[in-house]
Amino acid sequence: MITLRPATPDDIPLLRKLAQAIWHQVFTTIITRDQTDLMLETMYDPATIRGEMDQGFIWKVLEEDHVAIGYVSYSMTSPTECKLHKIYLQPGQHGKGLGKRLMNDAVDFARSHGARTLVLRVNRANEKALRAYRAFGFREAEPVEWEFAPGFILHDYKMTLPL
């Protein structure tokens, strides 16, 4: 049975464990191992996740028979815009419609809070994610380059989905 439940601060170790497993399977072909490790340590630091939860970011855990297989995080960034911060599934779970379920959860939240647009950022080299986002209706709004940390430049697209 597949369930999607709100994450709590007690889930932070689980979210970190999931991120480690997923990112090391997916991103080391797109960015360096050092950059992957740095991003994981920074973005999934327990204090960072807790701070996001305290600021109203929604974090949810996707489970199959009570085993975590993915997660999603989003928040309102303005009265009319919601940002999808994170959406990840174990690679073995791809192609089952579960990513669409996570995305629909973010869309439902955004609409119910008055957003007219859902935005996200994705690495320009992540072709699999780009195909999935385009299939869902997202379009590239603009390329974004930013220095995540000294010496680590991210080459992303900002993508938008009108709601």
C-alpha positions as a printed NumPy array, in Angstrom:
array([[  0.   ,   0.   ,   0.   ],
       [  1.323,   3.431,  -1.002],
       [  0.859,   6.317,   1.429],
       [  1.992,   9.93 ,   1.484],
       [  2.266,  11.394,   4.943],
       [  3.488,  14.645,   6.453],
       [  7.058,  14.486,   7.72 ],
       [  7.824,  15.578,  11.273],
       [ 11.095,  16.529,  12.937],
       [ 11.35 ,  12.878,  14.009],
       [ 11.651,  12.004,  10.293],
       [ 14.76 ,  14.116,   9.715],
       [ 17.163,  11.128,  10.031],
       [ 14.952,   9.204,   7.585],
       [ 14.921,  12.096,   5.098],
       [ 18.711,  12.342,   5.311],
       [ 19.091,   8.601,   4.75 ],
       [ 16.757,   8.67 ,   1.745],
       [ 18.554,  11.669,   0.252],
       [ 21.942,   9.96 ,   0.632],
       [ 20.704,   6.804,  -1.086],
       [ 18.911,   8.588,  -3.913],
       [ 21.456,  11.312,  -4.62 ],
       [ 24.402,   8.928,  -4.815],
       [ 22.544,   6.827,  -7.371],
       [ 21.268,   9.73 ,  -9.462],
       [ 23.551,  12.735,  -9.26 ],
       [ 27.077,  11.359,  -9.41 ],
       [ 26.604,  11.005, -13.183],
       [ 25.607,  14.686, -13.403],
       [ 27.798,  16.426, -10.815],
       [ 30.972,  15.34 ,  -9.046],
       [ 30.915,  13.14 ,  -5.972],
       [ 32.46 ,  15.983,  -3.956],
       [ 29.719,  18.362,  -5.045],
       [ 27.04 ,  15.745,  -4.32 ],
       [ 28.43 ,  15.2  ,  -0.819],
       [ 28.672,  18.939,  -0.141],
       [ 25.119,  19.567,  -1.316],
       [ 23.791,  16.699,   0.781],
       [ 25.576,  17.937,   3.892],
       [ 24.364,  21.483,   3.353],
       [ 20.79 ,  20.942,   2.169],
       [ 20.046,  18.01 ,   4.444],
       [ 21.726,  19.22 ,   7.596],
       [ 19.29 ,  18.45 ,  10.44 ],
       [ 19.184,  22.11 ,  11.469],
       [ 18.398,  23.138,   7.885],
       [ 15.514,  20.697,   7.537],
       [ 14.171,  21.604,  10.977],
       [ 14.425,  25.291,  10.115],
       [ 12.496,  24.735,   6.897],
       [  9.787,  22.85 ,   8.778],
       [  9.608,  25.666,  11.325],
       [  9.283,  28.214,   8.481],
       [  6.28 ,  26.396,   7.023],
       [  7.934,  24.33 ,   4.307],
       [  5.853,  21.222,   3.703],
       [  7.833,  17.98 ,   3.808],
       [  6.111,  14.674,   3.039],
       [  7.324,  11.079,   2.968],
       [  6.097,   8.564,   0.394],
       [  5.922,   5.028,   1.75 ],
       [  5.195,   1.615,   0.336],
       [  4.043,  -0.806,   3.026],
       [  5.543,   1.511,   5.688],
       [  8.95 ,   1.647,   3.94 ],
       [ 10.051,   5.128,   2.818],
       [ 10.661,   5.293,  -0.948],
       [ 10.578,   9.022,  -1.647],
       [  9.824,  12.514,  -0.432],
       [  8.659,  15.937,  -1.532],
       [  9.114,  19.462,  -0.152],
       [  7.447,  22.707,  -1.192],
       [  6.437,  26.112,   0.151],
       [  4.706,  29.305,  -0.85 ],
       [  7.291,  31.888,  -1.911],
       [  4.781,  34.682,  -2.569],
       [  1.007,  34.998,  -2.468],
       [  0.835,  33.741,  -6.067],
       [  3.852,  31.399,  -6.32 ],
       [  4.688,  28.04 ,  -4.79 ],
       [  8.156,  26.524,  -5.107],
       [  8.792,  22.809,  -5.374],
       [ 12.048,  22.487,  -3.448],
       [ 12.548,  18.733,  -3.572],
       [ 10.913,  15.746,  -5.226],
       [ 12.794,  12.46 ,  -5.111],
       [ 12.05 ,   8.762,  -5.488],
       [ 14.254,   5.731,  -5.136],
       [ 15.326,   4.969,  -8.745],
       [ 13.667,   1.53 ,  -8.589],
       [ 10.328,   3.306,  -8.049],
       [ 10.463,   5.374, -11.25 ],
       [  7.899,   4.719, -13.954],
       [  5.086,   3.74 , -11.567],
       [  3.262,   7.069, -11.451],
       [  4.615,   7.856,  -7.984],
       [  6.437,  10.994,  -9.083],
       [  3.162,  12.229, -10.538],
       [  1.493,  11.541,  -7.203],
       [  4.13 ,  13.634,  -5.411],
       [  3.814,  16.402,  -8.005],
       [  0.026,  16.423,  -7.755],
       [  0.337,  16.838,  -4.001],
       [  2.437,  19.977,  -4.521],
       [  0.031,  21.282,  -7.186],
       [ -2.98 ,  20.706,  -4.92 ],
       [ -1.265,  22.556,  -2.08 ],
       [ -0.279,  25.441,  -4.363],
       [ -3.771,  25.842,  -5.778],
       [ -5.404,  25.612,  -2.357],
       [ -3.128,  28.443,  -1.169],
       [ -3.874,  30.735,  -4.11 ],
       [ -0.75 ,  30.162,  -6.189],
       [ -0.988,  30.827,  -9.899],
       [  2.415,  29.293, -10.638],
       [  4.476,  26.347,  -9.388],
       [  8.219,  26.826,  -9.899],
       [ 11.254,  24.599,  -9.53 ],
       [ 14.917,  24.513, -10.407],
       [ 16.583,  21.542, -12.048],
       [ 20.118,  20.832, -13.2  ],
       [ 20.336,  21.388, -16.953],
       [ 22.146,  18.059, -17.383],
       [ 19.425,  16.061, -15.603],
       [ 17.693,  14.902, -18.776],
       [ 15.486,  12.35 , -17.059],
       [ 14.062,  14.962, -14.682],
       [ 13.693,  17.504, -17.48 ],
       [ 11.649,  15.02 , -19.542],
       [  9.425,  14.254, -16.549],
       [  8.845,  17.922, -15.719],
       [  8.08 ,  18.775, -19.354],
       [  5.632,  15.865, -19.561],
       [  3.862,  17.231, -16.486],
       [  3.535,  20.636, -18.183],
       [  6.514,  22.609, -16.854],
       [  8.429,  24.861, -19.245],
       [ 11.895,  26.334, -18.991],
       [ 11.575,  29.956, -17.917],
       [ 15.262,  30.808, -17.802],
       [ 18.725,  29.357, -17.245],
       [ 20.11 ,  29.983, -13.772],
       [ 23.754,  29.771, -12.761],
       [ 24.791,  30.226,  -9.171],
       [ 27.678,  29.402,  -6.925],
       [ 26.426,  26.903,  -4.375],
       [ 29.761,  26.974,  -2.572],
       [ 33.223,  28.222,  -3.529],
       [ 34.186,  26.39 ,  -6.714],
       [ 30.804,  24.667,  -7.161],
       [ 28.723,  26.357,  -9.849],
       [ 25.24 ,  24.994, -10.476],
       [ 23.81 ,  25.177, -13.99 ],
       [ 20.044,  24.957, -13.582],
       [ 16.844,  25.823, -15.356],
       [ 14.062,  27.628, -13.583],
       [ 10.901,  25.88 , -14.747],
       [  7.343,  27.065, -14.298],
       [  3.934,  25.449, -14.354],
       [  0.904,  27.735, -14.681],
       [ -1.872,  26.648, -12.311]])
